[in-house]
């Protein structure tokens, strides 16, 4: 049993910091996409990385989430507008696990090789330039681990800006953005990593539901906010949206 009296000071401290986080998020500004392309210097210097926008996290399967599915229209719109601006580098990192994946011990079975869950969401797959996407299967949450993404990045020294979209804010999006930021720092390579808040999202698992299923709860709003902030703390540029 928690001693709430002794925890009161600690809880007040948490409340103050959460208010600070909410103020920080409300201060995020929208950035014009054309301005971002101009800052990169050329459309070939900007790329978009989409993380895990597959059926298994959006419309079917154990880990599908309406919260995540809700960002599909905005991501699709961003892809179209970026293409109209001349952007041609789109890398789609997509979950794809063998049936004995160790990741299932944590998250349960999902996105198994050969299932419809590993398929790209229809909205992206139906774009007229979808055949130009570079699709990278990944078997773990960190796309930079054993997934050929590092090679894709290394052979594009012209890249000055990378926009990261997809899910989950606090897991695969976070790990990709922060891992890539650390790689660039280690190699003294300047790269603006941009995360538009309205194009990333995470799932929600309420305490009551989690408890009844013997799982760990996951407050989507809380983790979305905290990990956006933590990406910013690590040098990733978080914006409200790309308009």
N, C-alpha and C positions, 0 to 999 in steps of 0.2 A: 504494500500500500504506500502510495506517495504521500509524503508529509508536505502538504501544500503550503503550510505556514512557513516552513523553512525554505521552500522553493520560491516564495513570493518575489524576492529581490531578483532572483535569476530570471523568473518569468517576465518581470518588468523590463529587464535588459533585453530579452528576446523581442518583446513587443516594440521597444524603441528601435531595434535594428530592422525589424520587419517593416516598420513605418518608413525607415530610411530606404529600404529596398523598393518599396512601392513608389516612393518619391522619385527614386532613380529611374524606375521603369516609365513613369509618367513624363520624365524629361527626355526620353528617347525621341529623336526626330526622324521624319521621313526623309529619304534622300532620292532625288531624281535619278532614275536609271541612266539617262543620257549623260548626266554629270559624272556618274561613276565610270562610265565608259571613257569619257573625255579625260578623267584623271588618270586612267590606266594608260592613256596615250594612243591607244589603237584597240579596236575590237578584238584583235588576236591576242591582246595582253590580258584579257578577262575571260574567265571560265566559270561555269556553274557546276557544283557538285551536289547531287541529290542523294540523300541517304535513306534507304529502306522505304521508299514509296512503292511498296508492293502490296498485293492483295492480302497477304497474311497479317499485315498491320493496319489494314484499313477496312476491308469489307467482309473478310471471312477468316475463320480459324480462331484458335484459343486466345490469341493476342491482338485480335482486331479491335480497333478503338474508333468510335465516332469522332472523338476529339482530333485524332490524327487525320481521319478522312476529311475533316472540315478544312484542312489547309490545301487540299488538292486543287481546287479552283484557282487559288491565288498563286500557287507554284506553277500551274499550267499557264496562267496569264503572264507570269514573269518569263517563262521560257519563250513564249511567243514574242513578247516585246523585246527581249534580249536578241532573239534571232533577227528581228526587224532592224535592230541596231548594228547588226553585223557580227554578233557573237556566234562562234561555231564550235567551241569546245564545251561539251556537256558530258560529264562523267556521272553515271548512275551506279552507285554502290548498293548492292542488293543482297539481303540475307538468303543463304542457301546452305542447309545443313545436312550432313549424312544422318542416317536414322539412329546412330549411336552417339550423337554429339553430346559432349560433356556439358554444353550450355543448357541442355534440357533439364539438368539437375537443378538449375537455378530458375529458369523461366518456363519450364515445361516444353513439350513438343511444339514446334512451329516451323514453318517455312522449310519443310523437308524437300530434298532434291526430288524432282519429278512431280511434285504436287502443284496444284494451281496457285497455292499461296506464294510461291516464289515469282510469280509473274508480275511484271510492271503494271501499275494501275492503268486502267483503260484510257484515261484522259491523256496521259503522257504517251502511251503506246500508239495512240491514234493521231498524234501530231504529224503533219506532212513531212517533217524533217527527222522523225524518230529513227530512221535508218542511219543517221549520223551520230547517234548517241554511242558513247563508249561504255559498255556495261561491264561492271566488275563484280562478280560473285564474291561474297565474303562468308566465312564460316564462324566468325566471332564478332563481338561487339565493336572491336577496334578495327576499322577498315584499313589501317596502315600495317596490320599484321597479316602477312602471308596472303595478300590479295592483289598484287600487281599494281596497286594504286601508287605506291612510291615510284615505281618505274615510269608510270604515266606522267607523274609530276616532274621527275628528273629530266625527261626528254623535252620538256617545255620551259626552257630557261627564259622565254619571252614573257611568261606570265607575271603580271604585277598585282593582279587582283583575283581572288577566288571567293565567289559567293556560295555559302553553304546553306542548304535547305533540307527539310525532311524531318525524320524522327529517329529516336526520341531525343528531345532537347537535352536531357540529363544523362543519356547513355551514349548512343552511337554518334549523334551530332556533336556532343561535347567531346567525346574521345577523338573524333576525326579532327575537329578544329584545334584542340589543344595539342594533340600529337603533332599536327602539321606546323603549328606555331613553334613548338619546341625544336622541330627539325630545322626550320628556317633560321631560328636563333643560332643553333649549333653550327649551321653552315654559312652564317652571316649573309643570308639571302633575304632581301626585302620583299615581303609579300603582304598585301592587305587582305586579311581574311574577314569577310563581311557576313554577318548573320542577321537577316531581316526577321524580326520577332514574329511577324504575322505569317511567315512561311516555315516555321518550325513548331513542333508541338510534342507533348508526351501524353501517356495514358493516365487514367485515374482508377485507383482501386480503394474504395472507402474502407475505413477501419472495420465496420460491421461485416461487410462482405469478406474482407480478408480474414478476419477472425473465424468466421463460419467455415472457411475453406482451409484453414491452417496455413495461410499465406502471410507475407509481410505487406502491410498497407503501403499505399503509394498515393499521396495527395498530388494530383496532377498540377494544380495551380501553384502549389508551394515549390515543387521541384522545377517546374518550368521557370519560375521567377529566379530561384536561387542559382540555377545553372546558367541562365543567361548572364547573370551578374558575375558568376565565376569565370565564364569565358571572357568577359570584359576585363576582369582582373588579370587575366593571362595575356592580354594584348590583342584579343579578338575584338573587332569593331561591331558592336551590336547596334542596329538601327531599328526604328519602328517598322519601316517598310521601304521598299524600292518602288517609287511611283513613276 
